[in-house]
């Protein structure tokens, strides 16, 4: 348990599964588009990742456990929120 807490604060969870890329792309989207676009694009990116990397079988054609990555989705939305906050600070 102690090691999991240390890993969390070292941001190891952030650098796996192309999360910095998700954050950066949605930061730019947040700068130029609405929050609705941020949520929609975040969902579309995760659906693309799920469909591209998921294993065939199970419900809806994919094996359980290889589904939607909610952490990636949350990081993407947080990137969009950061972009929106920067935009509001500029304007």
C-alpha positions in Angstrom: 0.0 0.0 0.0 2.8 2.4 0.9 4.4 1.8 -2.5 1.2 2.6 -4.3 1.0 5.9 -2.5 4.6 6.7 -3.4 3.9 5.8 -7.1 0.8 8.0 -7.1 2.8 11.1 -6.0 5.6 10.3 -8.5 2.9 10.6 -11.2 3.7 7.1 -12.7 0.0 6.8 -13.4 0.2 9.9 -15.6 3.1 8.8 -17.9 1.6 5.5 -18.8 -1.0 4.9 -21.6 -0.2 8.2 -23.6 -1.9 10.3 -20.9 0.4 13.4 -21.4 -0.6 13.3 -25.1 -4.3 13.3 -24.1 -3.7 16.2 -21.7 -1.8 18.3 -24.2 -4.2 17.8 -27.1 -7.3 18.6 -25.0 -5.5 21.6 -23.5 -5.3 23.0 -27.0 -8.9 22.1 -27.7 -9.9 23.8 -24.4 -8.2 27.0 -25.6 -10.1 27.2 -28.8 -13.4 25.4 -28.2 -16.2 24.9 -25.7 -16.3 22.5 -22.8 -18.9 20.4 -24.7 -16.3 19.8 -27.4 -13.7 18.9 -24.8 -16.0 16.2 -23.3 -17.0 14.9 -26.7 -13.5 14.7 -28.0 -12.3 13.0 -24.8 -15.0 10.4 -25.2 -14.2 9.9 -28.9 -10.4 9.5 -28.1 -11.1 6.9 -25.5 -13.6 5.0 -27.7 -10.9 5.0 -30.4 -8.3 3.6 -28.0 -10.8 1.0 -26.7 -11.7 -0.1 -30.2 -8.1 -0.2 -31.5 -6.5 -2.0 -28.5 -9.4 -4.0 -27.0 -9.4 -7.8 -27.4 -12.2 -9.4 -29.3 -14.9 -11.4 -27.5 -17.2 -10.8 -24.6 -20.1 -8.3 -24.4 -20.1 -5.7 -27.3 -17.3 -7.6 -29.0 -14.6 -6.9 -26.4 -13.2 -8.8 -23.5 -14.1 -7.5 -20.0 -11.2 -5.5 -18.5 -10.0 -4.1 -21.8 -12.7 -1.4 -21.9 -13.0 2.3 -21.5 -10.1 3.8 -19.6 -11.7 6.2 -17.2 -8.4 7.6 -16.0 -7.4 8.6 -19.6 -10.8 10.2 -20.0 -10.4 12.2 -16.7 -6.9 13.3 -17.7 -8.2 14.4 -21.1 -11.1 16.4 -19.5 -8.7 18.0 -17.0 -6.5 19.1 -19.9 -9.5 20.7 -21.5 -10.5 22.4 -18.2 -6.9 23.7 -17.9 -7.1 25.1 -21.4 -10.5 26.8 -20.7 -9.1 28.3 -17.5 -6.1 29.8 -19.4 -8.5 31.1 -22.1 -10.7 32.7 -19.4 -7.7 34.3 -17.8 -6.5 35.7 -21.1 -9.9 37.2 -22.0 
